[in-house]
Amino acid sequence: MEKKVRNPELVAMGKRVRMAREGRQLTREQLSEAADISGQFLAQVEKGEQSMTALPLKRVVQALNVSADYLLLGNSSLGPRVGLAAEYLSSLSPIQQELLAETVFHMEGVLKALKPENE
């Protein structure tokens, strides 16, 4: 059986949907209920196997509290580097994510310690 080739744009959008859902600590079931779409449809979207029409997209955007621009294009109001960082972080193993989080919190403490008192 021949493997179906998935559209790279749909795969990227599905990945952003999954990252936003996981970032909000929602299960697929919770998001599908909040967006009034089926869990099977959501799973297909996240895998890049299915595209969304306007109404389901609007509902997912509202349920995730993200912009359509972010889900469709990867644009973030915080700038393109945030999207790249999020994609990189999602590619790390859980252990790597934990180590990076510890490093960031450590660096925050260092930066606070170096901050001049008059700021």
N, C-alpha and C positions, 0 to 999 in steps of 0.2 A: 504494500500500500504506500502510495506516494505522500510525503509529508506536505501539508498545505503551507505555502509561503505567506507569512504575515506581513502586512504593510508596516514598515518601520515607524511611520508617524502614529499609527494606531497603537503600536507596542509602546512607544514613548509616552503617549497620552495615558494609556492604561497604567503604566508604571507611576505616573504622577498621581493618578486617582488612588492607587494603592498606597503610595507614600503619604498622601494627605489623609487617607482613612486611618492608616496606622499611626500617623502623627497625632490624630485626634483620639487615638486609642479606641477605635470603633471596630467591631467585627463586621464582616460582610453582611451578616444578617441585620445588624443594627443600622448600617448605612442603607441597605436596600429598603428597609422599613421606613426610615426617615425620608428617603427620596421617592418612595412609592414606586419602586421598580423591583423586579424579581432578583433573588439572590443568584440564580443561574445567569441571568443577563449581566449582572455586575461582575461575576467571575469571568465571563467572556470578555467584558470591557477591559478588566484589569490585565488579562492575558494578551490583549491586543487582537483578539479574534472577532470583535464586534465593535461597530461605531455607534455613537449615540446621536439621535436626532435632537432638535432644539429643546423640546420639553423635558426629556430625561436629563439632558445636560444641565438645564436650568435647575432642576430639582437636586441634582448631585452637587452643583455649585453651592446652592443654598444650604444643603445638609452639611457640607464640609466647611462652609464659611471661607471659601477661597474664591478667587476670581476665575471667570471663564477663560480669561487671557492666560492664566497660569496653567489650567488644565489643557487647553488647546495648544498653546505655544511654548509653555514653560517659562513665560515671563512672570517675574515677581515684582511687586511694588517695591521690594527692597533691593532690586537690581539683579542682573543676570548672574552675578557671582554666587548669590544665595541658591539659585536653582542648581548651579553646577556643584556647589558644596553638598546640597541635599542628595543629588544623584550619586556623588562619590560616597557619602555616608551610607546610603542604602546598599552599596555594593560591598561594604565591609562585613566581616563576620561579627556575631554578637560580642565575642571577646575583643576584637579590634575596636568596635564601637565603645565598649566599656573603657578600654584603655585610653582612647581618644577623649572621652568625656572626662576622665580623671585628669588628663593633661590640661584640658581647657579650664577646668575648675582650679587647678593649681596655678595656671597662668593668670587667671583672674585675680587670685590672691597676690601674686607677684606684682601685677600692674597696680593694684590698690595700694600696696606697700610703697611703690615708687612714686605714686601720685603726690604732687606738692600739696602741702596743707592749705594753701590759699585758693585752691580750685574747688 
